[in-house]
Amino acid sequence: MCGVRGDGDGWSTCGLGHRHWGRFGAAGLLLRHVGAEGSSVLLQHRAPWSHHGRTWGLPGGARDSHESPEQAALREAAEESGLDPARVRVRGRSRSDHGGWAYETVVADIAERIEPVPQAESLALGWVAEHDVPEHPLHPGLAAAWPGLQASARTLVVDTANVVGARPDGWWRDRVGATRRLVEQAATLIGSVRALPGSAAATAPRWVAITHVVLVLEGVAAVLAEQRPPDLLAAPGWPTRLVAAPRGTAGDATVLAQARNRPDALVVSADRGLRAALPPQAEAIGPSWLLAQLPG
């Protein structure tokens, strides 16, 4: 049965004996804007009278009984900053479970930065560069969770032939057409935040802010690097780079060259030889991850 709007307001005690605001838990919005130089985060300077007042945290608050974490986080952010939820692109969430009470951080991004309008619960609202977030006096909950929420700026370097071959969409009949589809779809990732799978030691995802995409082309598909149609511009100043393998060389040599020149490279390929040859600063991930991020 649906509850009544506002039925989540109130204090709750978790299994650890701590008091938290929100009878049904709470949720906050971790909203990023990703630019060519990295990402910034929308933070709220909490009013003095609020719980942990004068600290910096995320727009958010108590969940009502009928709300999902996403609904609660977007509603609270709209109330506290004037944000239009329709402009927000939700990418996932992270849960902090205290035993009988949980805080859900909803991770999202926005194409254009809003000018937030502080309400009664805020001393200020503002965009803070990702690397400067820990320099602020953070709400204790955000301070504890931040290492697992921080996003690293990354350039995707895509072994395009390898990725095209991993998707059974008829590429063997029209390799150029299949490559063009991949290029156009991959361009939509620029300026977004995505989750990488957690390591063996940590099941939580790792967040990346995609600032650029470089697609390495070879064979007949290399003609796309010469055409560079205007619709491959994902945003002003952020072209999807199409890098053709030099004639007579394999595409993996060009991928390696791109990875060596980019300390933030996230190389997308299933080629074991290529992955083994990557420089130490580069990271590799398989085509299935990239394909799962693309629009249908």
GISUL-V383926 format. One record per pair of residues at least 6 apart in sequence whose ideal C-beta (glycine too) atoms are under 8 Angstrom apart, sorted by sequence separation. I is the first residue (numbers start at 1). J is the second residue. D is the distance in whole Angstrom. If there is no record, write none. Layout:
i: <I,I>
j: <J,J>
d: <D,D>
This chain:
i: <13,14,20,33,46,47,48,63,77,78,96,118,165,171,198,233,234,245,259,269,278,12,13,32,33,46,78,95,96,118,164,171,198,199,217,232,233,258,267,11,12,32,46,64,67,77,95,96,117,128,138,170,171,197,198,217,232,245,246,259,267,11,12,32,33,45,46,63,74,95,96,116,134,169,196,197,245,275,11,12,31,32,45,46,62,75,94,95,116,195,196,232,244,274,10,12,30,31,45,46,61,74,77,93,94,164,167,195,196,228,243,267,9,10,11,12,44,60,93,134,169,195,196,255,9,10,12,29,43,44,60,93,94,133,194,195,8,9,43,44,59,74,92,93,113,164,193,194,228,255,8,43,44,61,92,164,167,193,243,267,269,7,8,42,60,74,90,91,193,194,265,266,267,268,270,7,8,42,59,60,90,91,133,192,193,225,252,265,266,267,268,269,270,8,59,90,91,161,164,192,224,225,226,256,263,265,266,267,268,269,61,89,160,163,191,225,252,255,259,260,266,268,60,70,88,89,130,190,191,259,262,59,88,89,130,189,190,213,252,256,268,59,88,89,160,190,222,252,256,260,268,70,87,130,160,190,222,256,259,59,69,87,158,189,87,215,217,252,187,212,214,215,217,218,87,186,211,213,214,215,216,217,218,30,31,158,213,215,216,217,28,29,186,212,214,216,21,28,29,84,156,28,29,73,83,28,72,73,74,82,183,218,219,27,28,73,81,83,156,182,218,26,27,82,217,26,69,81,82,216,26,27,44,70,81,218,25,26,44,69,81,82,24,25,80,81,103,179,216,22,23,24,42,80,216,21,22,24,27,79,105,21,22,24,63,80,81,183,23,27,80,107,151,179,216,27,191,25,29,81,105,175,176,180,190,191,214,27,28,29,80,96,175,176,179,187,190,26,27,31,175,187,188,29,58,176,184,187,191,28,29,96,176,184,190,214,27,96,183,190,94,10,31,9,187,211,8,29,94,152,154,156,186,8,94,152,153,154,155,158,160,8,148,151,152,153,154,155,156,158,160,161,7,8,31,150,151,152,154,155,156,157,158,159,160,161,164,183,6,7,149,151,153,155,156,158,160,161,208,5,8,29,155,157,183,4,161,3,160,3,2,3,2,8,59,54,39,196,50,42,56,40,47,42,47,28,30,32,34,46,47,48,25,27,28,30,32,33,46,47,25,26,27,28,29,30,31,32,33,44,45,46,20,25,26,27,28,30,31,32,33,44,45,22,25,27,29,31,33,45,130,18,33,44,45,56,111,20,44,45,56,57,58,16,43,55,56,57,109,15,16,20,42,43,54,55,56,109,14,15,42,43,55,57,58,109,14,15,42,43,55,57,108,14,15,41,42,56,107,13,14,40,41,52,12,13,40,41,52,107,197,12,40,41,196,39,40,43,161,38,39,160,38,41,159,197,38,43,46,159,196,33,159,32,157,194,107,109,91,157,91,157,89,91,92,91,166,186,189,157,163,189,162,163,188,155,162,188,157,159,162,186,155,157,158,159,162,185,94,154,155,156,157,158,159,185,94,153,154,155,157,158,39,152,154,156,159,162,182,92,28,39,38,159,37,30,32,34,167,166,166,111,163,167,157,162,166,163,163,158,156,39,34,35,34,33,34,34,32,39,38,38,37,34,36,34,35,36,32,34,36,36>
j: <19,20,26,39,52,53,54,69,83,84,102,124,171,177,204,239,240,251,265,275,284,19,20,39,40,53,85,102,103,125,171,178,205,206,224,239,240,265,274,19,20,40,54,72,75,85,103,104,125,136,146,178,179,205,206,225,240,253,254,267,275,20,21,41,42,54,55,72,83,104,105,125,143,178,205,206,254,284,21,22,41,42,55,56,72,85,104,105,126,205,206,242,254,284,21,23,41,42,56,57,72,85,88,104,105,175,178,206,207,239,254,278,21,22,23,24,56,72,105,146,181,207,208,267,22,23,25,42,56,57,73,106,107,146,207,208,22,23,57,58,73,88,106,107,127,178,207,208,242,269,23,58,59,76,107,179,182,208,258,282,284,23,24,58,76,90,106,107,209,210,281,282,283,284,286,24,25,59,76,77,107,108,150,209,210,242,269,282,283,284,285,286,287,26,77,108,109,179,182,210,242,243,244,274,281,283,284,285,286,287,80,108,179,182,210,244,271,274,278,279,285,287,80,90,108,109,150,210,211,279,282,80,109,110,151,210,211,234,273,277,289,81,110,111,182,212,244,274,278,282,290,93,110,153,183,213,245,279,282,83,93,111,182,213,112,240,242,277,213,238,240,241,243,244,114,213,238,240,241,242,243,244,245,58,59,186,241,243,244,245,57,58,215,241,243,245,51,58,59,114,186,59,60,104,114,60,104,105,106,114,215,250,251,60,61,106,114,116,189,215,251,60,61,116,251,61,104,116,117,251,62,63,80,106,117,254,62,63,81,106,118,119,62,63,118,119,141,217,254,61,62,63,81,119,255,61,62,64,67,119,145,62,63,65,104,121,122,224,65,69,122,149,193,221,258,70,234,69,73,125,149,219,220,224,234,235,258,72,73,74,125,141,220,221,224,232,235,72,73,77,221,233,234,76,105,223,231,234,238,76,77,144,224,232,238,262,76,145,232,240,145,62,83,62,240,264,62,83,148,206,208,210,240,63,149,207,208,209,210,213,215,64,204,207,208,209,210,211,212,214,216,217,64,65,88,207,208,209,211,212,213,214,215,216,217,218,221,240,64,65,207,209,211,213,214,216,218,219,266,64,67,88,214,216,242,64,221,64,221,65,65,66,66,72,125,123,109,266,121,114,128,113,120,116,121,103,105,107,109,121,122,123,101,103,104,106,108,109,122,123,102,103,104,105,106,107,108,109,110,121,122,123,98,103,104,105,106,108,109,110,111,122,123,101,104,106,108,110,112,124,209,98,113,124,125,136,191,101,125,126,137,138,139,98,125,137,138,139,191,98,99,103,125,126,137,138,139,192,98,99,126,127,139,141,142,193,99,100,127,128,140,142,193,100,101,127,128,142,193,100,101,127,128,139,100,101,128,129,140,195,285,101,129,130,285,129,130,133,251,129,130,251,130,133,251,289,131,136,139,252,289,127,255,130,255,293,207,209,192,258,193,259,192,194,195,195,270,290,293,262,268,294,268,269,294,262,269,295,265,267,270,294,264,266,267,268,271,294,204,264,265,266,267,268,269,295,205,264,265,266,268,269,151,264,266,268,271,274,294,205,142,153,153,274,153,149,151,153,287,287,288,235,287,291,282,287,291,290,291,290,290,193,190,191,191,191,192,193,193,209,209,211,211,209,211,210,211,212,209,211,237,238>
d: <6,6,7,7,6,6,6,7,5,7,6,6,7,8,5,5,6,4,4,6,6,7,8,5,5,5,6,6,5,5,5,4,6,8,6,7,7,7,8,5,5,7,6,7,7,7,8,8,8,7,7,7,8,7,7,5,5,7,7,5,7,7,8,6,8,7,6,4,8,5,7,4,8,6,6,8,4,4,6,6,7,8,8,7,8,8,7,8,7,4,5,7,8,8,8,5,7,4,6,6,7,4,8,5,5,7,8,7,8,8,6,6,8,7,8,8,7,8,6,6,7,6,6,6,8,4,8,8,5,6,6,5,7,6,7,8,6,7,7,7,8,6,8,6,6,5,6,6,6,7,5,7,5,4,5,6,8,7,6,6,6,7,5,8,5,8,6,5,5,6,7,8,7,8,5,8,8,7,6,7,7,6,7,8,8,4,8,4,5,5,6,8,6,8,4,5,6,8,6,6,6,7,8,7,5,7,8,7,7,7,8,6,6,6,7,4,6,6,6,5,6,6,8,6,5,5,7,6,8,6,8,5,8,7,6,5,7,8,7,6,7,5,6,8,6,7,4,4,7,8,5,7,6,8,8,6,7,8,4,7,6,7,8,6,8,6,6,8,6,7,8,7,7,7,7,5,8,5,4,6,5,5,4,6,8,6,7,7,8,7,7,6,6,7,6,6,6,4,5,8,7,6,6,7,6,3,8,8,7,7,6,7,8,5,8,4,7,7,7,7,4,6,8,6,7,6,4,4,4,5,5,5,6,5,6,7,8,6,7,6,7,8,7,5,8,7,6,7,5,7,7,5,7,5,5,7,3,7,8,7,6,6,6,5,8,6,8,6,8,4,6,7,5,4,6,8,7,8,4,5,6,7,6,6,4,6,6,4,6,7,7,7,6,5,6,6,6,8,4,7,6,8,6,7,7,7,7,4,7,7,4,8,7,7,5,8,7,6,6,7,7,7,7,5,4,8,4,8,7,8,4,6,7,5,6,8,8,7,8,7,5,4,5,4,6,5,6,6,7,7,6,8,5,6,7,7,6,7,7,4,5,5,5,6,6,6,8,6,7,5,7,4,5,7,7,7,8,7,7,6,7,8,6,7,7,8,7,6,7,3,8,5,4,8,7,7,8,8,6,8,8,7,7,7,5,7,5,8,6,7,6,7,6,7,8,7,7,7,7,6,5,5,4,6,5,5,5,5,6,8,6,7,7,7,7,8,7,7,7,7,8,5,4,7,7,6,6,6,7,4,7,7,5,8,7,4,6,5,5,8,6,7,8,6,7,5,5,4,7,7,6,8,7,6,7,6,7,5,4,3,8,8,4,7,6,5,5,5,6,5,7,5,8,5,8,7,8,7,6,8,4,4,5,5,8,8,6,8,6,8,8,5,5,6,7,8,6,7,6,7,5,7,6,6,6,7,7,7,7,7,7,7,5,7,6,6,6,8,7,5,5,6,7,6,5,7,7,7,6,7,6,8,8,7,7,5,5,6,5,7,6,7,5,7,8,6,5,4,7,5,6,5,5,5,4,6,8,6,7,7,7,8,6,7,4,6,6,8,8,7,8,6,4,7,8,6,7,8,8,4,7,8,4,6,8,6,7,6,7,7,7,7,8,7,5,8,6,6,5,4,7,7,7,5,6,7,7,7,6,6,6,6>
